[in-house]
Amino acid sequence: MAVTKKRVADKRNSKKKTRKQVQQKLEVALASLKPLLGEKKFKNRVKKAGKILTSGLKQNLDENNGAKNSKPVPEELRPVPIIADNLNG
């Protein structure tokens, strides 16, 4: 049981680390807004934005894993590539 708890803790830590990295990158990218908003408001807004951006992280990872296990699409259902010669008429 200790192994299961450790794995859950690792996932939480990795998500938290990812959120912190996103927050740091937002702070650098939006540094010009810091003097306009003030230090405290800027930090709070960057923190909220980081949470929002990373909130769907686990769901997206699960969706990507499901796509690998799906069946291949039949030939008749695949989209037809657009060729420049066909567009001219």
N, CA, C and O atoms as a GROMACS GRO file, in nm:
protein
  356
    1MET      N    1   0.080  -0.118   0.000
    1MET     CA    2   0.000   0.000   0.000
    1MET      C    3   0.085   0.126   0.000
    1MET      O    4   0.044   0.229  -0.054
    2ALA      N    5   0.201   0.119   0.059
    2ALA     CA    6   0.289   0.236   0.063
    2ALA      C    7   0.334   0.274  -0.077
    2ALA      O    8   0.357   0.392  -0.105
    3VAL      N    9   0.348   0.176  -0.165
    3VAL     CA   10   0.391   0.202  -0.302
    3VAL      C   11   0.283   0.283  -0.375
    3VAL      O   12   0.316   0.377  -0.448
    4THR      N   13   0.157   0.249  -0.356
    4THR     CA   14   0.047   0.321  -0.421
    4THR      C   15   0.043   0.465  -0.374
    4THR      O   16   0.025   0.555  -0.456
    5LYS      N   17   0.058   0.489  -0.246
    5LYS     CA   18   0.056   0.624  -0.193
    5LYS      C   19   0.172   0.705  -0.248
    5LYS      O   20   0.159   0.825  -0.274
    6LYS      N   21   0.286   0.640  -0.265
    6LYS     CA   22   0.402   0.711  -0.318
    6LYS      C   23   0.380   0.752  -0.463
    6LYS      O   24   0.418   0.862  -0.502
    7ARG      N   25   0.317   0.666  -0.543
    7ARG     CA   26   0.288   0.699  -0.682
    7ARG      C   27   0.191   0.816  -0.693
    7ARG      O   28   0.208   0.904  -0.777
    8VAL      N   29   0.090   0.817  -0.608
    8VAL     CA   30  -0.005   0.928  -0.608
    8VAL      C   31   0.066   1.057  -0.571
    8VAL      O   32   0.040   1.161  -0.631
    9ALA      N   33   0.154   1.051  -0.473
    9ALA     CA   34   0.228   1.169  -0.432
    9ALA      C   35   0.319   1.218  -0.545
    9ALA      O   36   0.334   1.339  -0.563
   10ASP      N   37   0.379   1.126  -0.621
   10ASP     CA   38   0.464   1.165  -0.732
   10ASP      C   39   0.385   1.238  -0.841
   10ASP      O   40   0.433   1.336  -0.898
   11LYS      N   41   0.262   1.190  -0.869
   11LYS     CA   42   0.180   1.256  -0.969
   11LYS      C   43   0.143   1.397  -0.924
   11LYS      O   44   0.145   1.490  -1.004
   12ARG      N   45   0.110   1.412  -0.797
   12ARG     CA   46   0.076   1.544  -0.744
   12ARG      C   47   0.196   1.637  -0.752
   12ARG      O   48   0.183   1.753  -0.790
   13ASN      N   49   0.312   1.586  -0.716
   13ASN     CA   50   0.432   1.668  -0.721
   13ASN      C   51   0.464   1.710  -0.863
   13ASN      O   52   0.503   1.824  -0.887
   14SER      N   53   0.448   1.619  -0.957
   14SER     CA   54   0.481   1.655  -1.094
   14SER      C   55   0.382   1.758  -1.148
   14SER      O   56   0.421   1.847  -1.223
   15LYS      N   57   0.256   1.747  -1.109
   15LYS     CA   58   0.157   1.846  -1.152
   15LYS      C   59   0.186   1.981  -1.087
   15LYS      O   60   0.172   2.086  -1.150
   16LYS      N   61   0.226   1.976  -0.961
   16LYS     CA   62   0.259   2.100  -0.891
   16LYS      C   63   0.384   2.164  -0.951
   16LYS      O   64   0.390   2.286  -0.967
   17LYS      N   65   0.483   2.082  -0.984
   17LYS     CA   66   0.604   2.135  -1.046
   17LYS      C   67   0.572   2.196  -1.182
   17LYS      O   68   0.626   2.301  -1.218
   18THR      N   69   0.486   2.132  -1.257
   18THR     CA   70   0.446   2.184  -1.387
   18THR      C   71   0.375   2.318  -1.371
   18THR      O   72   0.400   2.411  -1.447
   19ARG      N   73   0.287   2.327  -1.272
   19ARG     CA   74   0.216   2.453  -1.246
   19ARG      C   75   0.314   2.564  -1.210
   19ARG      O   76   0.299   2.677  -1.257
   20LYS      N   77   0.413   2.532  -1.129
   20LYS     CA   78   0.514   2.632  -1.091
   20LYS      C   79   0.594   2.677  -1.212
   20LYS      O   80   0.626   2.796  -1.225
   21GLN      N   81   0.628   2.584  -1.301
   21GLN     CA   82   0.703   2.620  -1.422
   21GLN      C   83   0.620   2.711  -1.512
   21GLN      O   84   0.673   2.806  -1.569
   22VAL      N   85   0.491   2.681  -1.524
   22VAL     CA   86   0.403   2.765  -1.605
   22VAL      C   87   0.394   2.904  -1.545
   22VAL      O   88   0.397   3.004  -1.617
   23GLN      N   89   0.384   2.912  -1.413
   23GLN     CA   90   0.376   3.042  -1.346
   23GLN      C   91   0.503   3.122  -1.368
   23GLN      O   92   0.497   3.243  -1.392
   24GLN      N   93   0.618   3.058  -1.360
   24GLN     CA   94   0.744   3.129  -1.382
   24GLN      C   95   0.753   3.183  -1.525
   24GLN      O   96   0.799   3.295  -1.546
   25LYS      N   97   0.710   3.102  -1.623
   25LYS     CA   98   0.715   3.146  -1.761
   25LYS      C   99   0.617   3.261  -1.787
   25LYS      O  100   0.646   3.352  -1.864
   26LEU      N  101   0.501   3.255  -1.722
   26LEU     CA  102   0.405   3.365  -1.735
   26LEU      C  103   0.460   3.494  -1.675
   26LEU      O  104   0.443   3.602  -1.730
   27GLU      N  105   0.528   3.481  -1.560
   27GLU     CA  106   0.586   3.599  -1.497
   27GLU      C  107   0.688   3.666  -1.589
   27GLU      O  108   0.692   3.788  -1.599
   28VAL      N  109   0.769   3.586  -1.655
   28VAL     CA  110   0.869   3.641  -1.745
   28VAL      C  111   0.803   3.703  -1.868
   28VAL      O  112   0.841   3.812  -1.912
   29ALA      N  113   0.703   3.635  -1.923
   29ALA     CA  114   0.638   3.682  -2.045
   29ALA      C  115   0.556   3.808  -2.022
   29ALA      O  116   0.545   3.893  -2.110
   30LEU      N  117   0.498   3.820  -1.904
   30LEU     CA  118   0.409   3.932  -1.874
   30LEU      C  119   0.472   4.033  -1.778
   30LEU      O  120   0.400   4.102  -1.706
   31ALA      N  121   0.602   4.040  -1.778
   31ALA     CA  122   0.672   4.128  -1.683
   31ALA      C  123   0.636   4.275  -1.702
   31ALA      O  124   0.645   4.353  -1.607
   32SER      N  125   0.595   4.313  -1.821
   32SER     CA  126   0.561   4.454  -1.845
   32SER      C  127   0.432   4.495  -1.772
   32SER      O  128   0.409   4.614  -1.751
   33LEU      N  129   0.350   4.398  -1.732
   33LEU     CA  130   0.227   4.430  -1.660
   33LEU      C  131   0.248   4.446  -1.509
   33LEU      O  132   0.162   4.500  -1.440
   34LYS      N  133   0.361   4.401  -1.460
   34LYS     CA  134   0.386   4.406  -1.316
   34LYS      C  135   0.380   4.548  -1.259
   34LYS      O  136   0.317   4.566  -1.155
   35PRO      N  137   0.440   4.650  -1.322
   35PRO     CA  138   0.431   4.785  -1.265
   35PRO      C  139   0.289   4.843  -1.271
   35PRO      O  140   0.252   4.925  -1.187
   36LEU      N  141   0.210   4.800  -1.368
   36LEU     CA  142   0.074   4.851  -1.380
   36LEU      C  143  -0.019   4.794  -1.273
   36LEU      O  144  -0.102   4.866  -1.217
   37LEU      N  145  -0.005   4.666  -1.244
   37LEU     CA  146  -0.094   4.599  -1.148
   37LEU      C  147  -0.043   4.605  -1.005
   37LEU      O  148  -0.122   4.604  -0.911
   38GLY      N  149   0.085   4.611  -0.988
   38GLY     CA  150   0.143   4.600  -0.854
   38GLY      C  151   0.187   4.457  -0.830
   38GLY      O  152   0.138   4.364  -0.895
   39GLU      N  153   0.279   4.439  -0.738
   39GLU     CA  154   0.340   4.308  -0.712
   39GLU      C  155   0.237   4.204  -0.667
   39GLU      O  156   0.232   4.093  -0.720
   40LYS      N  157   0.154   4.240  -0.569
   40LYS     CA  158   0.062   4.143  -0.509
   40LYS      C  159  -0.045   4.098  -0.609
   40LYS      O  160  -0.069   3.978  -0.623
   41LYS      N  161  -0.109   4.192  -0.678
   41LYS     CA  162  -0.213   4.155  -0.775
   41LYS      C  163  -0.154   4.075  -0.891
   41LYS      O  164  -0.215   3.980  -0.940
   42PHE      N  165  -0.035   4.115  -0.934
   42PHE     CA  166   0.029   4.044  -1.044
   42PHE      C  167   0.056   3.899  -1.006
   42PHE      O  168   0.027   3.808  -1.084
   43LYS      N  169   0.111   3.876  -0.888
   43LYS     CA  170   0.140   3.739  -0.842
   43LYS      C  171   0.012   3.656  -0.833
   43LYS      O  172   0.009   3.541  -0.876
   44ASN      N  173  -0.094   3.716  -0.777
   44ASN     CA  174  -0.221   3.642  -0.763
   44ASN      C  175  -0.278   3.605  -0.899
   44ASN      O  176  -0.327   3.493  -0.917
   45ARG      N  177  -0.273   3.696  -0.994
   45ARG     CA  178  -0.330   3.669  -1.126
   45ARG      C  179  -0.247   3.566  -1.203
   45ARG      O  180  -0.302   3.483  -1.275
   46VAL      N  181  -0.116   3.572  -1.188
   46VAL     CA  182  -0.031   3.472  -1.253
   46VAL      C  183  -0.057   3.335  -1.191
   46VAL      O  184  -0.059   3.234  -1.262
   47LYS      N  185  -0.077   3.330  -1.061
   47LYS     CA  186  -0.105   3.204  -0.992
   47LYS      C  187  -0.237   3.144  -1.041
   47LYS      O  188  -0.245   3.024  -1.067
   48LYS      N  189  -0.340   3.228  -1.053
   48LYS     CA  190  -0.470   3.180  -1.102
   48LYS      C  191  -0.459   3.131  -1.246
   48LYS      O  192  -0.516   3.028  -1.282
   49ALA      N  193  -0.386   3.206  -1.329
   49ALA     CA  194  -0.370   3.166  -1.468
   49ALA      C  195  -0.296   3.032  -1.478
   49ALA      O  196  -0.331   2.948  -1.561
   50GLY      N  197  -0.195   3.012  -1.395
   50GLY     CA  198  -0.122   2.885  -1.394
   50GLY      C  199  -0.211   2.769  -1.354
   50GLY      O  200  -0.201   2.660  -1.410
   51LYS      N  201  -0.299   2.792  -1.256
   51LYS     CA  202  -0.391   2.686  -1.214
   51LYS      C  203  -0.489   2.652  -1.326
   51LYS      O  204  -0.519   2.535  -1.350
   52ILE      N  205  -0.540   2.756  -1.392
   52ILE     CA  206  -0.636   2.733  -1.500
   52ILE      C  207  -0.571   2.658  -1.616
   52ILE      O  208  -0.630   2.566  -1.672
   53LEU      N  209  -0.450   2.698  -1.652
   53LEU     CA  210  -0.382   2.636  -1.765
   53LEU      C  211  -0.344   2.490  -1.738
   53LEU      O  212  -0.341   2.409  -1.830
   54THR      N  213  -0.315   2.457  -1.613
   54THR     CA  214  -0.274   2.320  -1.582
   54THR      C  215  -0.388   2.235  -1.526
   54THR      O  216  -0.367   2.119  -1.492
   55SER      N  217  -0.509   2.290  -1.517
   55SER     CA  218  -0.619   2.214  -1.458
   55SER      C  219  -0.657   2.093  -1.542
   55SER      O  220  -0.696   1.991  -1.486
   56GLY      N  221  -0.649   2.101  -1.672
   56GLY     CA  222  -0.686   1.989  -1.758
   56GLY      C  223  -0.570   1.900  -1.796
   56GLY      O  224  -0.582   1.820  -1.889
   57LEU      N  225  -0.460   1.912  -1.728
   57LEU     CA  226  -0.340   1.838  -1.764
   57LEU      C  227  -0.361   1.688  -1.758
   57LEU      O  228  -0.324   1.618  -1.852
   58LYS      N  229  -0.419   1.635  -1.652
   58LYS     CA  230  -0.439   1.492  -1.637
   58LYS      C  231  -0.538   1.441  -1.740
   58LYS      O  232  -0.519   1.332  -1.796
   59GLN      N  233  -0.644   1.516  -1.766
   59GLN     CA  234  -0.744   1.474  -1.863
   59GLN      C  235  -0.684   1.464  -2.002
   59GLN      O  236  -0.714   1.369  -2.074
   60ASN      N  237  -0.602   1.558  -2.041
   60ASN     CA  238  -0.540   1.555  -2.172
   60ASN      C  239  -0.447   1.436  -2.186
   60ASN      O  240  -0.441   1.375  -2.293
   61LEU      N  241  -0.374   1.403  -2.081
   61LEU     CA  242  -0.284   1.288  -2.087
   61LEU      C  243  -0.364   1.160  -2.104
   61LEU      O  244  -0.322   1.072  -2.179
   62ASP      N  245  -0.478   1.147  -2.035
   62ASP     CA  246  -0.561   1.028  -2.047
   62ASP      C  247  -0.620   1.017  -2.187
   62ASP      O  248  -0.628   0.906  -2.241
   63GLU      N  249  -0.662   1.129  -2.247
   63GLU     CA  250  -0.719   1.126  -2.381
   63GLU      C  251  -0.615   1.083  -2.483
   63GLU      O  252  -0.647   1.007  -2.575
   64ASN      N  253  -0.492   1.129  -2.469
   64ASN     CA  254  -0.387   1.092  -2.562
   64ASN      C  255  -0.356   0.943  -2.554
   64ASN      O  256  -0.330   0.880  -2.656
   65ASN      N  257  -0.358   0.887  -2.434
   65ASN     CA  258  -0.332   0.744  -2.419
   65ASN      C  259  -0.443   0.662  -2.483
   65ASN      O  260  -0.415   0.555  -2.538
   66GLY      N  261  -0.567   0.708  -2.477
   66GLY     CA  262  -0.679   0.637  -2.536
   66GLY      C  263  -0.672   0.635  -2.687
   66GLY      O  264  -0.717   0.539  -2.750
   67ALA      N  265  -0.615   0.738  -2.746
   67ALA     CA  266  -0.607   0.746  -2.892
   67ALA      C  267  -0.512   0.640  -2.947
   67ALA      O  268  -0.532   0.593  -3.059
   68LYS      N  269  -0.412   0.603  -2.873
   68LYS     CA  270  -0.316   0.502  -2.919
   68LYS      C  271  -0.381   0.365  -2.931
   68LYS      O  272  -0.342   0.285  -3.016
   69ASN      N  273  -0.480   0.337  -2.846
   69ASN     CA  274  -0.543   0.206  -2.844
   69ASN      C  275  -0.662   0.196  -2.938
   69ASN      O  276  -0.722   0.090  -2.948
   70SER      N  277  -0.696   0.303  -3.008
   70SER     CA  278  -0.813   0.300  -3.095
   70SER      C  279  -0.784   0.223  -3.224
   70SER      O  280  -0.669   0.202  -3.261
   71LYS      N  281  -0.891   0.182  -3.290
   71LYS     CA  282  -0.878   0.107  -3.415
   71LYS      C  283  -0.842   0.202  -3.528
   71LYS      O  284  -0.876   0.320  -3.523
   72PRO      N  285  -0.772   0.151  -3.631
   72PRO     CA  286  -0.740   0.237  -3.745
   72PRO      C  287  -0.866   0.275  -3.822
   72PRO      O  288  -0.963   0.199  -3.825
   73VAL      N  289  -0.865   0.393  -3.884
   73VAL     CA  290  -0.979   0.442  -3.961
   73VAL      C  291  -0.980   0.375  -4.098
   73VAL      O  292  -0.876   0.370  -4.164
   74PRO      N  293  -1.094   0.323  -4.143
   74PRO     CA  294  -1.101   0.260  -4.275
   74PRO      C  295  -1.073   0.361  -4.387
   74PRO      O  296  -1.092   0.481  -4.369
   75GLU      N  297  -1.029   0.311  -4.502
   75GLU     CA  298  -0.992   0.396  -4.616
   75GLU      C  299  -1.106   0.487  -4.659
   75GLU      O  300  -1.084   0.604  -4.690
   76GLU      N  301  -1.230   0.433  -4.663
   76GLU     CA  302  -1.342   0.512  -4.714
   76GLU      C  303  -1.382   0.627  -4.622
   76GLU      O  304  -1.451   0.720  -4.665
   77LEU      N  305  -1.340   0.623  -4.496
   77LEU     CA  306  -1.374   0.728  -4.401
   77LEU      C  307  -1.263   0.831  -4.384
   77LEU      O  308  -1.283   0.932  -4.316
   78ARG      N  309  -1.146   0.808  -4.443
   78ARG     CA  310  -1.035   0.901  -4.430
   78ARG      C  311  -1.059   1.024  -4.517
   78ARG      O  312  -1.117   1.012  -4.625
   79PRO      N  313  -1.016   1.142  -4.471
   79PRO     CA  314  -1.034   1.262  -4.553
   79PRO      C  315  -0.947   1.257  -4.678
   79PRO      O  316  -0.836   1.204  -4.677
   80VAL      N  317  -1.000   1.313  -4.785
   80VAL     CA  318  -0.929   1.317  -4.912
   80VAL      C  319  -0.836   1.437  -4.912
   80VAL      O  320  -0.879   1.547  -4.878
   81PRO      N  321  -0.708   1.419  -4.948
   81PRO     CA  322  -0.617   1.534  -4.950
   81PRO      C  323  -0.653   1.630  -5.062
   81PRO      O  324  -0.695   1.589  -5.170
   82ILE      N  325  -0.637   1.758  -5.035
   82ILE     CA  326  -0.667   1.861  -5.134
   82ILE      C  327  -0.543   1.883  -5.220
   82ILE      O  328  -0.434   1.908  -5.169
   83ILE      N  329  -0.562   1.874  -5.350
   83ILE     CA  330  -0.452   1.894  -5.444
   83ILE      C  331  -0.478   2.025  -5.517
   83ILE      O  332  -0.593   2.055  -5.551
   84ALA      N  333  -0.375   2.104  -5.542
   84ALA     CA  334  -0.388   2.236  -5.603
   84ALA      C  335  -0.450   2.227  -5.742
   84ALA      O  336  -0.521   2.319  -5.783
   85ASP      N  337  -0.427   2.119  -5.818
   85ASP     CA  338  -0.483   2.105  -5.951
   85ASP      C  339  -0.636   2.095  -5.948
   85ASP      O  340  -0.703   2.143  -6.039
   86ASN      N  341  -0.689   2.033  -5.844
   86ASN     CA  342  -0.834   2.016  -5.833
   86ASN      C  343  -0.905   2.149  -5.801
   86ASN      O  344  -1.023   2.164  -5.832
   87LEU      N  345  -0.836   2.244  -5.741
   87LEU     CA  346  -0.897   2.369  -5.702
   87LEU      C  347  -0.919   2.462  -5.822
   87LEU      O  348  -1.013   2.541  -5.821
   88ASN      N  349  -0.835   2.454  -5.922
   88ASN     CA  350  -0.845   2.544  -6.038
   88ASN      C  351  -0.962   2.511  -6.128
   88ASN      O  352  -1.003   2.596  -6.208
   89GLY      N  353  -1.015   2.398  -6.119
   89GLY     CA  354  -1.135   2.367  -6.196
   89GLY      C  355  -1.111   2.262  -6.292
   89GLY      O  356  -1.202   2.223  -6.365
   0.00000   0.00000   0.00000
